[in-house]
């Protein structure tokens, strides 16, 4: 496979990887403009803008944008996260130029027609309503808000209804003007792509953009806290989060291996003890999420109101036990799962393009795959036990509860159990 990077004179970055044997390509633009780049008054605007990019340009209507890609059998989509907004297509090799032209068009020349803004506002308000009606979705927004209160990292990506209801064309244009410069953009392509051709296309489509300063985000501050939303649902939803490393931290792989061993699969400790041995839930998992400068290890479970107190206390007990008896076999299994997930994911050009963009955003380089695998292999059982002890005893925590959770233990009670 052939990996190449290039930077245009205005700071626009390009990374491509040719994957022999593929007839298709994934190509997209990752913009460093997500939820944490918004002011409180702008909360939700990055996501709103993502929607509006597909609502028409000077050259194409919203229908023509969709038809341009789907007429050649392709796929176009976008998403907004806390740190990026991504616009991407999957097309056959001969349609790469078309795909990139469409993306450049929606990024650089959105009409932002006021009537279309009103239509899409309704769509987004429905999306917010749907999220609020999905317990195992909204609970993570509430957990994030408790972990990072009164700061961009803690706000919902979709935004609050009252904010979204007031955005207008000038608000959207202002956000574009502040955050959609060439230095904030990364063009990433993988699959049946030719690097030199991509660079030529990028020079034509993006080379005339004027550089603008990078927006300096506020440093994330994990503070922790508890939120409890009582509602007569069938299940009680439980989400417990702990401050953990960001992408750039030395122990990021330790955190991810720990989370995998604790609750990353059917063989994990939480799954085996809480679901298989005790039958306290159907779903339980742990994951280690990471951002540029912070992270959160999250444990989630859905159970009955009667069983929630026992589930919560056993979860803390299992975390404490992992600090003393996490076995070499468990760590080896978690390492293998992590490497397999990484390598299997790289068989998809879409996953590969996203990974390349993310690495460029974080490091401004692509660490060799062998380097990443070596870092995963270097994690020892002692490393994981030490990290488990920090998680169990010392890491700041946040708790979110939703449903019939009146009897659930408080965060203070769980903290006492951690310290016991």
ABEGO torsion letter per residue (X at the ends): XBBBBBBBAAGBBBBBBBBBGBABBBBBBBBBBBAAABBAAABGAAAAAAAAAAAEBAABBAAAAAAAAAAAGBBBBBBBBAABBBBBBBBBAAAAAAAAAAAAAAAAABAGBAAAAAAAAAAAAAAAAAAAABAAAAAAAAAAAAABBGBAAABBAAEBAAAAAABBAAAAAAAAAAABBAAABBBBBBEBBBAAAAAAAAAAAAAABBBBBBBBBBBBBBAEEBBBBBBBBABBBBBBBBBBBBAABAAAAAAAAAAAAAAABAABAAAAAAAAAAGABABBBBBBBBBAABBBBBBBBBBBAAAAAAAAAAAAAAAAAAAAABBAAAAAAAAAAAAAAAAAAAABAAAAAAAAAAAAAAAGBBBBAAAAAAAAAABBAAAAAAAAAAAAAABBBBBBBBEBAAABBBAAAAAAAAAX
